[in-house]
Structures are given as structure tokens and as C-alpha cells.
């Protein structure tokens, strides 16, 4: 903890919101903890409290993000169905972000838990690399391993043509599941 003054309670949570709103990139929990002069666990608890108060904060593999209104910028979203092996995950994500498209999440239908969703928020190859490294470091399974491959992604872009191009490229790779 490098902060000279420990922030407490509401003041700390208000600061967390302000820091997240100021940043366009995700902020790691350890960075927030250093700024606030508290432990990372305190930040995790604060984030949970803020989410309970309906603050639009999401946790990604790169850190925390405060979601701002997308009404300022017109974006296009699409849900795509994919099916591939664990080993093809990097190729799939690279293919998507190479078209200037953001992978918002991954979703599966689990036979016991129902719909499961994880936030990804990867927009470029560096973020894909960080995500893949985090999976490797933690030895965590990909959600697609729970379904033997089938999964969905919400993808987002500035232009609808980018989404179309993603579908074309994923089809060439044999990853896109054709629904029609």
C-alpha cells in the first residue's frame, strides 16, 4: 500500500467510482488498493457494495471498468454462436479483435446452472494476450470446456460491416456455428 493516507468507508468508495470514471482503461484491484491505502480484499468488498447499489462496474481479466452510457457513440452489437476447442481460443479472439471489434463476453448454457456469462471486454491483441496469460497462470478452464465447445459471444463494433467481416472470418476458420 503506497498511499500516504488511508481512505475509509464512503469516501473510499466515492474515490473508486471517480477513479474508474476517469480512466478509459481497466484498473486492477491492486492499483485501486494502492491509491486508497487499503488491501485488495477491501477493494473487492467495496466493488461488491457498489455493484449492489447498481453502479455499472464490471470486473474483467484486465481490471475493473465503469461502464458509461453508449448513447454518446453509436455502436452495433451482435451475438454469435461459436464452437471450437480450447486450443483455438486465441485464434478465435484474435480473429474478432483484428476487425476492430470488441468481445464483450462469453456465454454458455450449463446443464445444472443454466445460463453462465463471463465478461471479457477484449478489443485488441494485447488484451487477448493478457486474457490468455491469465487463464494459463491460474490454470482456469474456459467456459467452452463445460459444454465441449459450443458458446456465444456478444461482439460490438462501430460499424455493422465489421461484425459481418468477423462472421466471414470465423466461418472460414470453421468456428462460427451457422444458425440458418
C-alpha positions as CSV (number, residue, x, y, z in Angstrom):
1,X,0.0,0.0,0.0
2,X,1.7,3.1,-1.2
3,X,-0.9,5.7,-0.5
4,X,0.1,8.1,2.3
5,X,-3.5,8.5,3.6
6,X,-5.9,5.6,4.1
7,X,-9.3,6.3,2.7
8,X,-12.2,5.0,4.7
9,X,-15.8,3.9,4.0
10,X,-17.9,6.1,1.7
11,X,-15.0,8.4,0.9
12,X,-13.1,5.4,-0.4
13,X,-16.0,4.1,-2.5
14,X,-16.6,7.6,-3.9
15,X,-13.0,7.7,-4.9
16,X,-13.1,4.3,-6.5
17,X,-16.1,5.5,-8.7
18,X,-14.2,8.7,-9.6
19,X,-11.0,6.8,-10.5
20,X,-12.9,4.3,-12.6
21,X,-14.9,7.1,-14.4
22,X,-11.7,9.0,-15.2
23,X,-9.9,6.0,-16.8
24,X,-10.7,4.7,-20.2
25,X,-8.7,1.5,-19.5
26,X,-9.4,-1.1,-16.8
27,X,-7.8,-0.5,-13.4
28,X,-6.5,-3.5,-11.4
29,X,-7.7,-4.1,-7.9
30,X,-4.2,-3.8,-6.6
31,X,-3.8,-0.4,-8.2
32,X,-7.1,0.8,-6.5
33,X,-5.9,-0.6,-3.2
34,X,-2.6,1.3,-3.5
35,X,-4.4,4.5,-4.3
36,X,-6.8,4.1,-1.3
37,X,-4.2,2.8,1.1
38,X,-6.0,-0.4,1.8
39,X,-5.8,-4.1,1.0
40,X,-7.0,-5.5,-2.3
41,X,-9.6,-7.5,-0.4
42,X,-11.1,-4.3,0.9
43,X,-11.4,-3.1,-2.7
44,X,-13.1,-6.4,-3.7
45,X,-15.7,-5.8,-0.9
46,X,-16.1,-2.2,-1.9
47,X,-16.8,-3.2,-5.5
48,X,-19.4,-5.7,-4.3
49,X,-21.1,-2.9,-2.3
50,X,-21.0,-0.5,-5.3
51,X,-22.5,-3.2,-7.6
52,X,-25.2,-3.8,-5.0
53,X,-26.0,-0.1,-5.3
54,X,-26.3,-0.6,-9.1
55,X,-23.1,1.2,-10.0
56,X,-22.2,-0.1,-13.5
57,X,-18.8,-1.6,-12.6
58,X,-17.6,-4.8,-14.3
59,X,-14.6,-6.9,-13.5
60,X,-12.5,-8.1,-16.4
61,X,-9.3,-10.0,-16.7
62,X,-7.6,-6.6,-17.1
63,X,-9.2,-5.0,-14.1
64,X,-12.3,-3.0,-13.2
65,X,-14.2,-0.8,-15.6
66,X,-17.0,1.7,-15.0
67,X,-19.5,1.4,-17.9
68,X,-20.5,4.7,-19.3
69,X,-23.6,5.3,-21.5
70,X,-23.0,4.2,-25.0
71,X,-25.6,6.7,-26.2
72,X,-22.8,9.2,-26.9
73,X,-21.4,6.8,-29.6
74,X,-23.4,4.7,-31.9
75,X,-22.3,1.0,-31.7
76,X,-23.6,-2.2,-33.2
77,X,-23.9,-5.4,-31.3
78,X,-24.4,-9.0,-32.3
79,X,-24.5,-12.3,-30.5
80,X,-22.6,-15.0,-32.4
81,X,-22.5,-18.8,-31.8
82,X,-19.1,-20.5,-31.9
83,X,-17.8,-24.0,-31.4
84,X,-14.2,-24.9,-31.1
85,X,-11.5,-26.5,-28.9
86,X,-9.6,-24.8,-26.1
87,X,-6.6,-24.6,-28.3
88,X,-8.5,-22.5,-30.9
89,X,-9.5,-19.8,-28.4
90,X,-6.6,-17.4,-29.1
91,X,-7.2,-17.7,-32.9
92,X,-11.0,-17.0,-32.4
93,X,-10.4,-13.9,-30.2
94,X,-7.6,-12.6,-32.4
95,X,-9.8,-13.0,-35.5
96,X,-12.5,-10.9,-33.8
97,X,-10.4,-8.1,-32.5
98,X,-8.4,-7.9,-35.7
99,X,-11.6,-6.5,-37.3
100,X,-11.7,-3.7,-34.7
101,X,-14.5,-5.5,-32.8
102,X,-14.8,-5.9,-29.0
103,X,-15.6,-9.2,-27.5
104,X,-17.9,-8.2,-24.6
105,X,-18.5,-11.6,-23.1
106,X,-18.7,-15.4,-23.4
107,X,-21.9,-17.2,-22.5
108,X,-22.8,-20.9,-22.2
109,X,-25.8,-22.9,-21.2
110,X,-24.8,-25.3,-18.4
111,X,-27.0,-28.3,-17.7
112,X,-27.2,-27.6,-14.0
113,X,-26.6,-23.9,-13.5
114,X,-28.4,-22.7,-16.6
115,X,-27.0,-19.6,-18.4
116,X,-23.5,-18.7,-17.4
117,X,-21.8,-15.5,-18.6
118,X,-18.3,-14.1,-18.1
119,X,-17.2,-10.6,-19.1
120,X,-14.2,-10.5,-21.4
121,X,-14.0,-6.9,-22.8
122,X,-11.1,-7.6,-25.1
123,X,-10.6,-5.2,-28.0
124,X,-7.0,-5.8,-29.3
125,X,-4.3,-8.5,-29.5
126,X,-2.6,-7.2,-26.3
127,X,-5.8,-7.7,-24.3
128,X,-6.3,-11.2,-25.8
129,X,-2.7,-12.0,-24.8
130,X,-3.3,-10.8,-21.3
131,X,-6.5,-12.8,-21.1
132,X,-4.8,-16.0,-22.3
133,X,-1.9,-15.4,-19.9
134,X,-4.3,-15.1,-17.0
135,X,-6.0,-18.3,-18.0
136,X,-2.7,-20.0,-18.2
137,X,-1.4,-18.6,-14.9
138,X,-4.5,-19.6,-12.9
139,X,-5.0,-22.9,-14.8
140,X,-8.6,-21.9,-15.1
141,X,-10.9,-23.7,-17.5
142,X,-12.5,-21.9,-20.4
143,X,-16.3,-21.8,-20.2
144,X,-16.4,-23.6,-23.5
145,X,-14.8,-26.6,-21.8
146,X,-18.0,-27.0,-19.7
147,X,-20.0,-27.5,-23.0
148,X,-17.3,-29.3,-25.1
149,X,-17.1,-26.3,-27.3
150,X,-20.4,-24.5,-28.0
151,X,-20.6,-21.0,-26.7
152,X,-21.9,-17.5,-27.5
153,X,-20.2,-14.1,-27.6
154,X,-21.6,-10.6,-27.6
155,X,-19.5,-8.6,-30.0
156,X,-19.6,-4.8,-30.5
157,X,-18.3,-2.5,-33.2
158,X,-18.6,1.0,-34.6
159,X,-19.8,-0.3,-38.0
160,X,-22.0,-3.2,-38.9
161,X,-19.6,-4.2,-41.7
162,X,-17.0,-5.1,-39.0
163,X,-19.4,-7.5,-37.4
164,X,-20.2,-9.0,-40.9
165,X,-16.4,-9.4,-41.5
166,X,-16.0,-11.2,-38.2
167,X,-18.6,-13.7,-39.1
168,X,-17.0,-14.3,-42.5
169,X,-13.6,-14.9,-41.0
170,X,-14.9,-17.2,-38.2
171,X,-16.8,-19.2,-40.8
172,X,-13.5,-19.6,-42.8
173,X,-11.8,-20.9,-39.6
174,X,-14.7,-23.4,-39.0
175,X,-15.5,-21.7,-35.7
176,X,-18.8,-20.0,-36.4
177,X,-21.9,-22.0,-35.9
178,X,-24.4,-21.3,-38.7
179,X,-27.9,-20.8,-37.3
180,X,-29.8,-20.7,-40.6
